[in-house]
Amino acid sequence: MCDEEPTPANEKYLELAKKPSQCLEYTLVHELTHLVERHHNDRFISLMNRHLPNWRQYRQVLNSEPLAHDTWTY
């Protein structure tokens, strides 16, 4: 059992788990693609298109809402 407080980076991954599964798939493919191509250039886009053809739609869903809220209004 881990009693450590989550780091800000880990909190983002916990929030990502609340998104649709396609968002997690997009994030994983995106980051794995960076192992082959560092920059968001034409080669990167080509690799994304090859390995996850609907990546633009998944990115849009992921970016449609914030991962976490700093303040909550009721």
N, CA, C and O atoms as a Maestro MAE file, in Angstrom:
{
 s_m_m2io_version
 :::
 2.0.0
}

f_m_ct {
 s_m_title
 :::
 protein
 m_atom[296] {
  # First column is atom index #
  i_m_mmod_type
  r_m_x_coord
  r_m_y_coord
  r_m_z_coord
  i_m_residue_number
  s_m_chain_name
  s_m_pdb_residue_name
  s_m_pdb_atom_name
  i_m_atomic_number
  :::
  1 25 0.841 -1.189 0.000 1 A "MET " " N  " 7
  2 3 0.000 0.000 0.000 1 A "MET " " CA " 6
  3 2 0.876 1.239 0.000 1 A "MET " " C  " 6
  4 15 1.876 1.301 0.715 1 A "MET " " O  " 8
  5 25 0.511 2.197 -0.779 2 A "CYS " " N  " 7
  6 3 1.308 3.413 -0.929 2 A "CYS " " CA " 6
  7 2 0.614 4.561 -0.203 2 A "CYS " " C  " 6
  8 15 -0.554 4.853 -0.458 2 A "CYS " " O  " 8
  9 25 1.344 5.208 0.700 3 A "ASP " " N  " 7
  10 3 0.791 6.322 1.464 3 A "ASP " " CA " 6
  11 2 1.265 7.671 0.934 3 A "ASP " " C  " 6
  12 15 0.987 8.710 1.534 3 A "ASP " " O  " 8
  13 25 1.978 7.657 -0.184 4 A "GLU " " N  " 7
  14 3 2.500 8.900 -0.736 4 A "GLU " " CA " 6
  15 2 1.380 9.714 -1.370 4 A "GLU " " C  " 6
  16 15 0.416 9.168 -1.907 4 A "GLU " " O  " 8
  17 25 1.533 11.036 -1.294 5 A "GLU " " N  " 7
  18 3 0.597 11.941 -1.955 5 A "GLU " " CA " 6
  19 2 0.854 11.896 -3.453 5 A "GLU " " C  " 6
  20 15 2.010 11.820 -3.870 5 A "GLU " " O  " 8
  21 25 -0.191 11.941 -4.275 6 A "PRO " " N  " 7
  22 3 0.035 11.954 -5.721 6 A "PRO " " CA " 6
  23 2 0.745 13.227 -6.158 6 A "PRO " " C  " 6
  24 15 0.472 14.305 -5.630 6 A "PRO " " O  " 8
  25 25 1.643 13.109 -7.108 7 A "THR " " N  " 7
  26 3 2.317 14.279 -7.675 7 A "THR " " CA " 6
  27 2 1.375 14.924 -8.682 7 A "THR " " C  " 6
  28 15 0.433 14.278 -9.140 7 A "THR " " O  " 8
  29 25 1.609 16.185 -9.036 8 A "PRO " " N  " 7
  30 3 0.746 16.811 -10.049 8 A "PRO " " CA " 6
  31 2 0.686 16.006 -11.348 8 A "PRO " " C  " 6
  32 15 -0.375 15.910 -11.965 8 A "PRO " " O  " 8
  33 25 1.811 15.426 -11.770 9 A "ALA " " N  " 7
  34 3 1.801 14.623 -12.997 9 A "ALA " " CA " 6
  35 2 0.924 13.387 -12.825 9 A "ALA " " C  " 6
  36 15 0.151 13.047 -13.721 9 A "ALA " " O  " 8
  37 25 1.036 12.721 -11.698 10 A "ASN " " N  " 7
  38 3 0.213 11.534 -11.445 10 A "ASN " " CA " 6
  39 2 -1.262 11.892 -11.351 10 A "ASN " " C  " 6
  40 15 -2.113 11.113 -11.781 10 A "ASN " " O  " 8
  41 25 -1.576 13.048 -10.800 11 A "GLU " " N  " 7
  42 3 -2.968 13.482 -10.714 11 A "GLU " " CA " 6
  43 2 -3.572 13.650 -12.102 11 A "GLU " " C  " 6
  44 15 -4.750 13.352 -12.305 11 A "GLU " " O  " 8
  45 25 -2.782 14.120 -13.053 12 A "LYS " " N  " 7
  46 3 -3.274 14.271 -14.426 12 A "LYS " " CA " 6
  47 2 -3.619 12.914 -15.016 12 A "LYS " " C  " 6
  48 15 -4.614 12.778 -15.729 12 A "LYS " " O  " 8
  49 25 -2.791 11.896 -14.719 13 A "TYR " " N  " 7
  50 3 -3.088 10.558 -15.227 13 A "TYR " " CA " 6
  51 2 -4.331 9.987 -14.556 13 A "TYR " " C  " 6
  52 15 -5.104 9.275 -15.195 13 A "TYR " " O  " 8
  53 25 -4.531 10.287 -13.287 14 A "LEU " " N  " 7
  54 3 -5.742 9.835 -12.601 14 A "LEU " " CA " 6
  55 2 -6.968 10.488 -13.215 14 A "LEU " " C  " 6
  56 15 -7.999 9.835 -13.377 14 A "LEU " " O  " 8
  57 25 -6.871 11.770 -13.559 15 A "GLU " " N  " 7
  58 3 -7.978 12.464 -14.205 15 A "GLU " " CA " 6
  59 2 -8.209 11.907 -15.611 15 A "GLU " " C  " 6
  60 15 -9.351 11.815 -16.062 15 A "GLU " " O  " 8
  61 25 -7.141 11.540 -16.297 16 A "LEU " " N  " 7
  62 3 -7.259 10.970 -17.635 16 A "LEU " " CA " 6
  63 2 -8.063 9.672 -17.599 16 A "LEU " " C  " 6
  64 15 -8.787 9.359 -18.544 16 A "LEU " " O  " 8
  65 25 -7.936 8.930 -16.522 17 A "ALA " " N  " 7
  66 3 -8.663 7.662 -16.391 17 A "ALA " " CA " 6
  67 2 -10.173 7.885 -16.356 17 A "ALA " " C  " 6
  68 15 -10.934 6.951 -16.607 17 A "ALA " " O  " 8
  69 25 -10.617 9.093 -16.052 18 A "LYS " " N  " 7
  70 3 -12.045 9.406 -16.017 18 A "LYS " " CA " 6
  71 2 -12.602 9.722 -17.403 18 A "LYS " " C  " 6
  72 15 -13.818 9.785 -17.586 18 A "LYS " " O  " 8
  73 25 -11.722 9.920 -18.369 19 A "LYS " " N  " 7
  74 3 -12.129 10.228 -19.742 19 A "LYS " " CA " 6
  75 2 -12.489 8.939 -20.477 19 A "LYS " " C  " 6
  76 15 -12.186 7.850 -19.988 19 A "LYS " " O  " 8
  77 25 -13.131 9.043 -21.640 20 A "PRO " " N  " 7
  78 3 -13.411 7.846 -22.450 20 A "PRO " " CA " 6
  79 2 -12.107 7.112 -22.789 20 A "PRO " " C  " 6
  80 15 -11.049 7.732 -22.896 20 A "PRO " " O  " 8
  81 25 -12.194 5.807 -22.956 21 A "SER " " N  " 7
  82 3 -10.994 4.990 -23.178 21 A "SER " " CA " 6
  83 2 -10.213 5.420 -24.413 21 A "SER " " C  " 6
  84 15 -8.998 5.235 -24.468 21 A "SER " " O  " 8
  85 25 -10.890 5.988 -25.400 22 A "GLN " " N  " 7
  86 3 -10.191 6.446 -26.593 22 A "GLN " " CA " 6
  87 2 -9.182 7.551 -26.256 22 A "GLN " " C  " 6
  88 15 -8.161 7.690 -26.929 22 A "GLN " " O  " 8
  89 25 -9.470 8.325 -25.224 23 A "CYS " " N  " 7
  90 3 -8.556 9.392 -24.822 23 A "CYS " " CA " 6
  91 2 -7.254 8.816 -24.274 23 A "CYS " " C  " 6
  92 15 -6.170 9.329 -24.551 23 A "CYS " " O  " 8
  93 25 -7.373 7.758 -23.504 24 A "LEU " " N  " 7
  94 3 -6.185 7.099 -22.985 24 A "LEU " " CA " 6
  95 2 -5.401 6.466 -24.131 24 A "LEU " " C  " 6
  96 15 -4.174 6.555 -24.175 24 A "LEU " " O  " 8
  97 25 -6.111 5.832 -25.052 25 A "GLU " " N  " 7
  98 3 -5.457 5.232 -26.213 25 A "GLU " " CA " 6
  99 2 -4.722 6.304 -27.019 25 A "GLU " " C  " 6
  100 15 -3.582 6.094 -27.434 25 A "GLU " " O  " 8
  101 25 -5.362 7.438 -27.240 26 A "TYR " " N  " 7
  102 3 -4.725 8.540 -27.956 26 A "TYR " " CA " 6
  103 2 -3.449 8.985 -27.236 26 A "TYR " " C  " 6
  104 15 -2.408 9.165 -27.869 26 A "TYR " " O  " 8
  105 25 -3.527 9.160 -25.928 27 A "THR " " N  " 7
  106 3 -2.378 9.621 -25.156 27 A "THR " " CA " 6
  107 2 -1.219 8.633 -25.252 27 A "THR " " C  " 6
  108 15 -0.067 9.030 -25.426 27 A "THR " " O  " 8
  109 25 -1.531 7.350 -25.136 28 A "LEU " " N  " 7
  110 3 -0.479 6.334 -25.216 28 A "LEU " " CA " 6
  111 2 0.170 6.311 -26.600 28 A "LEU " " C  " 6
  112 15 1.396 6.300 -26.713 28 A "LEU " " O  " 8
  113 25 -0.646 6.305 -27.641 29 A "VAL " " N  " 7
  114 3 -0.096 6.277 -29.001 29 A "VAL " " CA " 6
  115 2 0.709 7.546 -29.268 29 A "VAL " " C  " 6
  116 15 1.780 7.489 -29.872 29 A "VAL " " O  " 8
  117 25 0.203 8.673 -28.824 30 A "HIS " " N  " 7
  118 3 0.906 9.952 -28.988 30 A "HIS " " CA " 6
  119 2 2.290 9.888 -28.350 30 A "HIS " " C  " 6
  120 15 3.293 10.219 -28.982 30 A "HIS " " O  " 8
  121 25 2.331 9.462 -27.099 31 A "GLU " " N  " 7
  122 3 3.617 9.420 -26.391 31 A "GLU " " CA " 6
  123 2 4.551 8.370 -26.971 31 A "GLU " " C  " 6
  124 15 5.756 8.605 -27.057 31 A "GLU " " O  " 8
  125 25 4.025 7.220 -27.371 32 A "LEU " " N  " 7
  126 3 4.866 6.197 -27.992 32 A "LEU " " CA " 6
  127 2 5.405 6.670 -29.344 32 A "LEU " " C  " 6
  128 15 6.528 6.337 -29.723 32 A "LEU " " O  " 8
  129 25 4.609 7.437 -30.055 33 A "THR " " N  " 7
  130 3 5.064 7.979 -31.332 33 A "THR " " CA " 6
  131 2 6.237 8.930 -31.119 33 A "THR " " C  " 6
  132 15 7.117 9.034 -31.974 33 A "THR " " O  " 8
  133 25 6.252 9.617 -29.992 34 A "HIS " " N  " 7
  134 3 7.378 10.505 -29.693 34 A "HIS " " CA " 6
  135 2 8.682 9.728 -29.474 34 A "HIS " " C  " 6
  136 15 9.760 10.321 -29.530 34 A "HIS " " O  " 8
  137 25 8.607 8.446 -29.233 35 A "LEU " " N  " 7
  138 3 9.835 7.654 -29.149 35 A "LEU " " CA " 6
  139 2 10.492 7.507 -30.519 35 A "LEU " " C  " 6
  140 15 11.699 7.287 -30.622 35 A "LEU " " O  " 8
  141 25 9.687 7.633 -31.561 36 A "VAL " " N  " 7
  142 3 10.174 7.506 -32.936 36 A "VAL " " CA " 6
  143 2 10.431 8.885 -33.543 36 A "VAL " " C  " 6
  144 15 11.422 9.093 -34.244 36 A "VAL " " O  " 8
  145 25 9.535 9.813 -33.267 37 A "GLU " " N  " 7
  146 3 9.645 11.174 -33.819 37 A "GLU " " CA " 6
  147 2 9.409 12.181 -32.704 37 A "GLU " " C  " 6
  148 15 8.324 12.243 -32.127 37 A "GLU " " O  " 8
  149 25 10.423 12.959 -32.411 38 A "ARG " " N  " 7
  150 3 10.370 13.886 -31.272 38 A "ARG " " CA " 6
  151 2 9.383 15.042 -31.474 38 A "ARG " " C  " 6
  152 15 8.697 15.449 -30.537 38 A "ARG " " O  " 8
  153 25 9.320 15.557 -32.683 39 A "HIS " " N  " 7
  154 3 8.545 16.774 -32.940 39 A "HIS " " CA " 6
  155 2 7.185 16.469 -33.558 39 A "HIS " " C  " 6
  156 15 6.965 15.384 -34.098 39 A "HIS " " O  " 8
  157 25 6.284 17.429 -33.473 40 A "HIS " " N  " 7
  158 3 4.956 17.315 -34.092 40 A "HIS " " CA " 6
  159 2 5.046 17.771 -35.550 40 A "HIS " " C  " 6
  160 15 4.455 18.781 -35.935 40 A "HIS " " O  " 8
  161 25 5.772 17.033 -36.328 41 A "ASN " " N  " 7
  162 3 5.972 17.402 -37.725 41 A "ASN " " CA " 6
  163 2 5.190 16.451 -38.637 41 A "ASN " " C  " 6
  164 15 4.371 15.661 -38.168 41 A "ASN " " O  " 8
  165 25 5.452 16.538 -39.935 42 A "ASP " " N  " 7
  166 3 4.727 15.690 -40.895 42 A "ASP " " CA " 6
  167 2 4.947 14.203 -40.638 42 A "ASP " " C  " 6
  168 15 4.026 13.400 -40.783 42 A "ASP " " O  " 8
  169 25 6.155 13.846 -40.263 43 A "ARG " " N  " 7
  170 3 6.424 12.430 -39.970 43 A "ARG " " CA " 6
  171 2 5.607 11.961 -38.772 43 A "ARG " " C  " 6
  172 15 5.044 10.866 -38.789 43 A "ARG " " O  " 8
  173 25 5.545 12.783 -37.743 44 A "PHE " " N  " 7
  174 3 4.760 12.452 -36.563 44 A "PHE " " CA " 6
  175 2 3.289 12.249 -36.943 44 A "PHE " " C  " 6
  176 15 2.666 11.264 -36.546 44 A "PHE " " O  " 8
  177 25 2.754 13.177 -37.704 45 A "ILE " " N  " 7
  178 3 1.349 13.089 -38.133 45 A "ILE " " CA " 6
  179 2 1.117 11.838 -38.960 45 A "ILE " " C  " 6
  180 15 0.097 11.167 -38.800 45 A "ILE " " O  " 8
  181 25 2.044 11.522 -39.832 46 A "SER " " N  " 7
  182 3 1.926 10.314 -40.651 46 A "SER " " CA " 6
  183 2 1.903 9.062 -39.783 46 A "SER " " C  " 6
  184 15 1.111 8.152 -40.027 46 A "SER " " O  " 8
  185 25 2.755 9.012 -38.787 47 A "LEU " " N  " 7
  186 3 2.781 7.865 -37.875 47 A "LEU " " CA " 6
  187 2 1.483 7.768 -37.071 47 A "LEU " " C  " 6
  188 15 0.941 6.680 -36.878 47 A "LEU " " O  " 8
  189 25 0.999 8.906 -36.613 48 A "MET " " N  " 7
  190 3 -0.274 8.911 -35.877 48 A "MET " " CA " 6
  191 2 -1.405 8.415 -36.780 48 A "MET " " C  " 6
  192 15 -2.228 7.603 -36.358 48 A "MET " " O  " 8
  193 25 -1.443 8.900 -38.006 49 A "ASN " " N  " 7
  194 3 -2.482 8.467 -38.950 49 A "ASN " " CA " 6
  195 2 -2.417 6.967 -39.207 49 A "ASN " " C  " 6
  196 15 -3.452 6.311 -39.331 49 A "ASN " " O  " 8
  197 25 -1.220 6.430 -39.288 50 A "ARG " " N  " 7
  198 3 -1.057 5.008 -39.557 50 A "ARG " " CA " 6
  199 2 -1.505 4.149 -38.366 50 A "ARG " " C  " 6
  200 15 -2.167 3.128 -38.550 50 A "ARG " " O  " 8
  201 25 -1.148 4.560 -37.164 51 A "HIS " " N  " 7
  202 3 -1.379 3.720 -35.993 51 A "HIS " " CA " 6
  203 2 -2.683 4.010 -35.260 51 A "HIS " " C  " 6
  204 15 -3.181 3.174 -34.507 51 A "HIS " " O  " 8
  205 25 -3.234 5.206 -35.487 52 A "LEU " " N  " 7
  206 3 -4.502 5.565 -34.834 52 A "LEU " " CA " 6
  207 2 -5.247 6.544 -35.751 52 A "LEU " " C  " 6
  208 15 -5.219 7.754 -35.528 52 A "LEU " " O  " 8
  209 25 -5.912 6.010 -36.783 53 A "PRO " " N  " 7
  210 3 -6.521 6.867 -37.804 53 A "PRO " " CA " 6
  211 2 -7.483 7.930 -37.263 53 A "PRO " " C  " 6
  212 15 -7.600 8.997 -37.865 53 A "PRO " " O  " 8
  213 25 -8.155 7.680 -36.175 54 A "ASN " " N  " 7
  214 3 -9.117 8.647 -35.626 54 A "ASN " " CA " 6
  215 2 -8.518 9.515 -34.528 54 A "ASN " " C  " 6
  216 15 -9.256 10.033 -33.690 54 A "ASN " " O  " 8
  217 25 -7.228 9.682 -34.514 55 A "TRP " " N  " 7
  218 3 -6.578 10.378 -33.411 55 A "TRP " " CA " 6
  219 2 -7.041 11.818 -33.253 55 A "TRP " " C  " 6
  220 15 -7.086 12.325 -32.132 55 A "TRP " " O  " 8
  221 25 -7.379 12.478 -34.327 56 A "ARG " " N  " 7
  222 3 -7.829 13.871 -34.215 56 A "ARG " " CA " 6
  223 2 -9.153 13.970 -33.451 56 A "ARG " " C  " 6
  224 15 -9.350 14.888 -32.654 56 A "ARG " " O  " 8
  225 25 -10.041 13.036 -33.697 57 A "GLN " " N  " 7
  226 3 -11.323 13.014 -32.969 57 A "GLN " " CA " 6
  227 2 -11.081 12.746 -31.487 57 A "GLN " " C  " 6
  228 15 -11.688 13.383 -30.627 57 A "GLN " " O  " 8
  229 25 -10.198 11.806 -31.196 58 A "TYR " " N  " 7
  230 3 -9.911 11.475 -29.795 58 A "TYR " " CA " 6
  231 2 -9.258 12.651 -29.083 58 A "TYR " " C  " 6
  232 15 -9.550 12.917 -27.917 58 A "TYR " " O  " 8
  233 25 -8.377 13.352 -29.781 59 A "ARG " " N  " 7
  234 3 -7.741 14.536 -29.196 59 A "ARG " " CA " 6
  235 2 -8.782 15.601 -28.894 59 A "ARG " " C  " 6
  236 15 -8.713 16.267 -27.862 59 A "ARG " " O  " 8
  237 25 -9.742 15.761 -29.789 60 A "GLN " " N  " 7
  238 3 -10.793 16.757 -29.580 60 A "GLN " " CA " 6
  239 2 -11.618 16.417 -28.337 60 A "GLN " " C  " 6
  240 15 -11.934 17.305 -27.546 60 A "GLN " " O  " 8
  241 25 -11.964 15.155 -28.159 61 A "VAL " " N  " 7
  242 3 -12.706 14.736 -26.961 61 A "VAL " " CA " 6
  243 2 -11.869 15.005 -25.719 61 A "VAL " " C  " 6
  244 15 -12.375 15.532 -24.728 61 A "VAL " " O  " 8
  245 25 -10.598 14.648 -25.769 62 A "LEU " " N  " 7
  246 3 -9.712 14.851 -24.626 62 A "LEU " " CA " 6
  247 2 -9.613 16.321 -24.257 62 A "LEU " " C  " 6
  248 15 -9.602 16.669 -23.076 62 A "LEU " " O  " 8
  249 25 -9.541 17.184 -25.258 63 A "ASN " " N  " 7
  250 3 -9.368 18.616 -25.007 63 A "ASN " " CA " 6
  251 2 -10.677 19.365 -24.788 63 A "ASN " " C  " 6
  252 15 -10.668 20.562 -24.501 63 A "ASN " " O  " 8
  253 25 -11.798 18.669 -24.922 64 A "SER " " N  " 7
  254 3 -13.085 19.362 -24.805 64 A "SER " " CA " 6
  255 2 -13.399 19.803 -23.382 64 A "SER " " C  " 6
  256 15 -14.187 20.727 -23.180 64 A "SER " " O  " 8
  257 25 -12.805 19.165 -22.413 65 A "GLU " " N  " 7
  258 3 -13.017 19.523 -21.010 65 A "GLU " " CA " 6
  259 2 -11.691 19.463 -20.288 65 A "GLU " " C  " 6
  260 15 -10.806 18.705 -20.683 65 A "GLU " " O  " 8
  261 25 -11.537 20.249 -19.236 66 A "PRO " " N  " 7
  262 3 -10.277 20.193 -18.489 66 A "PRO " " CA " 6
  263 2 -10.125 18.845 -17.789 66 A "PRO " " C  " 6
  264 15 -11.110 18.162 -17.508 66 A "PRO " " O  " 8
  265 25 -8.877 18.475 -17.512 67 A "LEU " " N  " 7
  266 3 -8.641 17.223 -16.784 67 A "LEU " " CA " 6
  267 2 -9.055 17.346 -15.326 67 A "LEU " " C  " 6
  268 15 -9.513 16.372 -14.728 67 A "LEU " " O  " 8
  269 25 -8.902 18.511 -14.758 68 A "ALA " " N  " 7
  270 3 -9.267 18.711 -13.357 68 A "ALA " " CA " 6
  271 2 -9.729 20.154 -13.171 68 A "ALA " " C  " 6
  272 15 -9.430 21.024 -13.989 68 A "ALA " " O  " 8
  273 25 -10.437 20.386 -12.119 69 A "HIS " " N  " 7
  274 3 -10.913 21.732 -11.794 69 A "HIS " " CA " 6
  275 2 -10.181 22.234 -10.557 69 A "HIS " " C  " 6
  276 15 -10.154 21.564 -9.525 69 A "HIS " " O  " 8
  277 25 -9.595 23.406 -10.668 70 A "ASP " " N  " 7
  278 3 -8.924 23.995 -9.509 70 A "ASP " " CA " 6
  279 2 -9.945 24.490 -8.492 70 A "ASP " " C  " 6
  280 15 -9.745 24.360 -7.284 70 A "ASP " " O  " 8
  281 25 -11.028 25.052 -8.984 71 A "THR " " N  " 7
  282 3 -12.079 25.535 -8.102 71 A "THR " " CA " 6
  283 2 -13.417 24.978 -8.595 71 A "THR " " C  " 6
  284 15 -13.636 24.834 -9.797 71 A "THR " " O  " 8
  285 25 -14.266 24.682 -7.690 72 A "TRP " " N  " 7
  286 3 -15.580 24.134 -8.014 72 A "TRP " " CA " 6
  287 2 -16.627 25.138 -7.563 72 A "TRP " " C  " 6
  288 15 -16.554 25.658 -6.450 72 A "TRP " " O  " 8
  289 25 -17.592 25.410 -8.414 73 A "THR " " N  " 7
  290 3 -18.701 26.280 -8.039 73 A "THR " " CA " 6
  291 2 -19.962 25.441 -7.969 73 A "THR " " C  " 6
  292 15 -20.194 24.579 -8.817 73 A "THR " " O  " 8
  293 25 -20.762 25.692 -6.972 74 A "TYR " " N  " 7
  294 3 -21.986 24.926 -6.772 74 A "TYR " " CA " 6
  295 2 -23.191 25.822 -6.838 74 A "TYR " " C  " 6
  296 15 -24.318 25.351 -6.691 74 A "TYR " " O  " 8
  :::
 }
 m_bond[295] {
  # First column is bond index #
  i_m_from
  i_m_to
  i_m_order
  :::
  1 1 2 1
  2 2 3 1
  3 3 4 2
  4 3 5 1
  5 5 6 1
  6 6 7 1
  7 7 8 2
  8 7 9 1
  9 9 10 1
  10 10 11 1
  11 11 12 2
  12 11 13 1
  13 13 14 1
  14 14 15 1
  15 15 16 2
  16 15 17 1
  17 17 18 1
  18 18 19 1
  19 19 20 2
  20 19 21 1
  21 21 22 1
  22 22 23 1
  23 23 24 2
  24 23 25 1
  25 25 26 1
  26 26 27 1
  27 27 28 2
  28 27 29 1
  29 29 30 1
  30 30 31 1
  31 31 32 2
  32 31 33 1
  33 33 34 1
  34 34 35 1
  35 35 36 2
  36 35 37 1
  37 37 38 1
  38 38 39 1
  39 39 40 2
  40 39 41 1
  41 41 42 1
  42 42 43 1
  43 43 44 2
  44 43 45 1
  45 45 46 1
  46 46 47 1
  47 47 48 2
  48 47 49 1
  49 49 50 1
  50 50 51 1
  51 51 52 2
  52 51 53 1
  53 53 54 1
  54 54 55 1
  55 55 56 2
  56 55 57 1
  57 57 58 1
  58 58 59 1
  59 59 60 2
  60 59 61 1
  61 61 62 1
  62 62 63 1
  63 63 64 2
  64 63 65 1
  65 65 66 1
  66 66 67 1
  67 67 68 2
  68 67 69 1
  69 69 70 1
  70 70 71 1
  71 71 72 2
  72 71 73 1
  73 73 74 1
  74 74 75 1
  75 75 76 2
  76 75 77 1
  77 77 78 1
  78 78 79 1
  79 79 80 2
  80 79 81 1
  81 81 82 1
  82 82 83 1
  83 83 84 2
  84 83 85 1
  85 85 86 1
  86 86 87 1
  87 87 88 2
  88 87 89 1
  89 89 90 1
  90 90 91 1
  91 91 92 2
  92 91 93 1
  93 93 94 1
  94 94 95 1
  95 95 96 2
  96 95 97 1
  97 97 98 1
  98 98 99 1
  99 99 100 2
  100 99 101 1
  101 101 102 1
  102 102 103 1
  103 103 104 2
  104 103 105 1
  105 105 106 1
  106 106 107 1
  107 107 108 2
  108 107 109 1
  109 109 110 1
  110 110 111 1
  111 111 112 2
  112 111 113 1
  113 113 114 1
  114 114 115 1
  115 115 116 2
  116 115 117 1
  117 117 118 1
  118 118 119 1
  119 119 120 2
  120 119 121 1
  121 121 122 1
  122 122 123 1
  123 123 124 2
  124 123 125 1
  125 125 126 1
  126 126 127 1
  127 127 128 2
  128 127 129 1
  129 129 130 1
  130 130 131 1
  131 131 132 2
  132 131 133 1
  133 133 134 1
  134 134 135 1
  135 135 136 2
  136 135 137 1
  137 137 138 1
  138 138 139 1
  139 139 140 2
  140 139 141 1
  141 141 142 1
  142 142 143 1
  143 143 144 2
  144 143 145 1
  145 145 146 1
  146 146 147 1
  147 147 148 2
  148 147 149 1
  149 149 150 1
  150 150 151 1
  151 151 152 2
  152 151 153 1
  153 153 154 1
  154 154 155 1
  155 155 156 2
  156 155 157 1
  157 157 158 1
  158 158 159 1
  159 159 160 2
  160 159 161 1
  161 161 162 1
  162 162 163 1
  163 163 164 2
  164 163 165 1
  165 165 166 1
  166 166 167 1
  167 167 168 2
  168 167 169 1
  169 169 170 1
  170 170 171 1
  171 171 172 2
  172 171 173 1
  173 173 174 1
  174 174 175 1
  175 175 176 2
  176 175 177 1
  177 177 178 1
  178 178 179 1
  179 179 180 2
  180 179 181 1
  181 181 182 1
  182 182 183 1
  183 183 184 2
  184 183 185 1
  185 185 186 1
  186 186 187 1
  187 187 188 2
  188 187 189 1
  189 189 190 1
  190 190 191 1
  191 191 192 2
  192 191 193 1
  193 193 194 1
  194 194 195 1
  195 195 196 2
  196 195 197 1
  197 197 198 1
  198 198 199 1
  199 199 200 2
  200 199 201 1
  201 201 202 1
  202 202 203 1
  203 203 204 2
  204 203 205 1
  205 205 206 1
  206 206 207 1
  207 207 208 2
  208 207 209 1
  209 209 210 1
  210 210 211 1
  211 211 212 2
  212 211 213 1
  213 213 214 1
  214 214 215 1
  215 215 216 2
  216 215 217 1
  217 217 218 1
  218 218 219 1
  219 219 220 2
  220 219 221 1
  221 221 222 1
  222 222 223 1
  223 223 224 2
  224 223 225 1
  225 225 226 1
  226 226 227 1
  227 227 228 2
  228 227 229 1
  229 229 230 1
  230 230 231 1
  231 231 232 2
  232 231 233 1
  233 233 234 1
  234 234 235 1
  235 235 236 2
  236 235 237 1
  237 237 238 1
  238 238 239 1
  239 239 240 2
  240 239 241 1
  241 241 242 1
  242 242 243 1
  243 243 244 2
  244 243 245 1
  245 245 246 1
  246 246 247 1
  247 247 248 2
  248 247 249 1
  249 249 250 1
  250 250 251 1
  251 251 252 2
  252 251 253 1
  253 253 254 1
  254 254 255 1
  255 255 256 2
  256 255 257 1
  257 257 258 1
  258 258 259 1
  259 259 260 2
  260 259 261 1
  261 261 262 1
  262 262 263 1
  263 263 264 2
  264 263 265 1
  265 265 266 1
  266 266 267 1
  267 267 268 2
  268 267 269 1
  269 269 270 1
  270 270 271 1
  271 271 272 2
  272 271 273 1
  273 273 274 1
  274 274 275 1
  275 275 276 2
  276 275 277 1
  277 277 278 1
  278 278 279 1
  279 279 280 2
  280 279 281 1
  281 281 282 1
  282 282 283 1
  283 283 284 2
  284 283 285 1
  285 285 286 1
  286 286 287 1
  287 287 288 2
  288 287 289 1
  289 289 290 1
  290 290 291 1
  291 291 292 2
  292 291 293 1
  293 293 294 1
  294 294 295 1
  295 295 296 2
  :::
 }
}
